[in-house]
Amino acid sequence: MTEVRLILGDQLNAAHSWFRVIDPNVLYVMAELRQETDYAQHHIQKVLAFFASMRQFAAALQKAGHRVRYDSLDDTAAVSNMTEWLAVVLQEEQAHAFRYQAPDEYRLTAQLRAYGTTLALPVAMDDSEHFLTPRDAWNRYPNHRMEFFYRALRKEYRVLLTPDGKPEGERWNFDAENRQRWPKGKVPPEPLTFAHDVRAIKDLLQRHGVKTVGSVNAEALLWPITRRESRALLDWFIQHALPEFGAYQDAMTDAGWSLMHSRLSFSLNTKMLHPLEVIRAVEAAWRAEPERISLAQVEGFIRQILGWREYVRALYWQHMPDYAQHNTLNAQRALPRYYWDGDTKMACMAHSIQQSLDFAYAHHIQRLMITGNFALLAGVHPDMVDAWYLGIYIDAIEWVEMPNTRGMSQYADGGVIASKPYAASGQYIKKMSDYCTGCYYDVKARSGVGSCPFNSLYWSFIERHRARFSENIRMKLVYANWDRQAESQRSAILATASQYLNDLDAL
């Protein structure tokens, strides 16, 4: 009697209840599949890190005494998708039952659910035992703004609370203190990276013609691929970066590629780390050393995991599959070619994109207020923006990528996730970065040759969506500012924007 249990590439949770007992009648199966390498054009580091992590996890299970079948890309070359591979596996292993953990993505949930109905054997879906809220959390926590969702979870899990249940520091949110620009001359800590030789996996991808983007040193892949390494990265973050994380979490600079960020999202999204263990470790560090790590730094970090991460997942499961079709602003333009090579005269875009190509990583403000902001202002179709973000970042899995991109960044969902569009001119970029110094474009100029494209495109965006946003209470001052400008100045700005939009690829 063999029960086949499927483990997906983002289900590397060694603490799952499945693994508490070694059962000789259970076979764990994992696979490298073209279905998963090809649903988006992924960064080469992303594919390598996933495959390397999966192989390490399978080896660890075997070492612990579990029965494991791991099929490489060579082994699965004859099948076109996951269910074809599963059909082969279930037949070859003479399976009498099939179980799988709940996938995080709608597409895989639908695929496996449909496949299960075709089988003449018992099928069960178990919880992944990772998230702090259930799939239906959107309805369980009725206030659908992240801040209140976050506060409810703070109370439920007793995070950063006083003994009498009040927020530490008598405030729920220290965001206002966490918006500092990166100081000139400040040197960020040297990031902890790893050095995995993944040349064999890279050769495998090339042999099978898997198309990827970005670059990699295949002799020294820098991302953690085991739980032990993920824990080491968490410890490094607490020791070296957490004391200034909050202050500089929105800062943008070419002084370093990771700054004070944890870079734990890949480990979290593959479940090598549990969100609550990260939250507890960070809170414990603050309580142990409040003179070294301030409450503002800790609260800002915990909000990203306990608040934002759980919130976007709840939104995703509430609104899929329709969410993937939303295009409220009717954006139709193609993604400019420099998103794929970083070859643009806009310094902020060039740096953010090139960093993404080099490291499969950019922090949340680079994603939201540089590459995302530009796509929003330019009116790029959200399908194309989604595909780019889903492919290029090491931590991009649809449940977390889509609400952040289609919703938060592009406002394509019409305000489900954000009460106003995250649109900004070059002045925001100048305030929060050192990108504008030495840029080909003049951030102070709103119109004319050499003016910062973000400026004219911002006001063009504001004007063409006036009917939708002019009555939004959070944007009334923006429209008042625009309407106060002289007619000749507004005309010049809109004319410049029109020229830029007509030849986006030339910027």
Helices and strands as residue ranges (DSSP letters): E 2-6, G 17-20, E 26-31, H 34-38, H 44-63, E 67-71, H 82-92, E 95-101, H 106-116, E 123-126, H 137-140, H 146-157, G 168-170, G 175-177, H 199-207, H 227-236, I 237-241, G 242-244, H 265-269, H 275-288, H 295-302, I 303-309, H 310-319, G 322-325, G 337-339, H 347-359, H 364-365, I 366-372, H 373-378, H 382-392, H 398-402, I 403-409, H 426-432, H 453-464, H 466-469, H 476-484, H 487-502, G 504-506
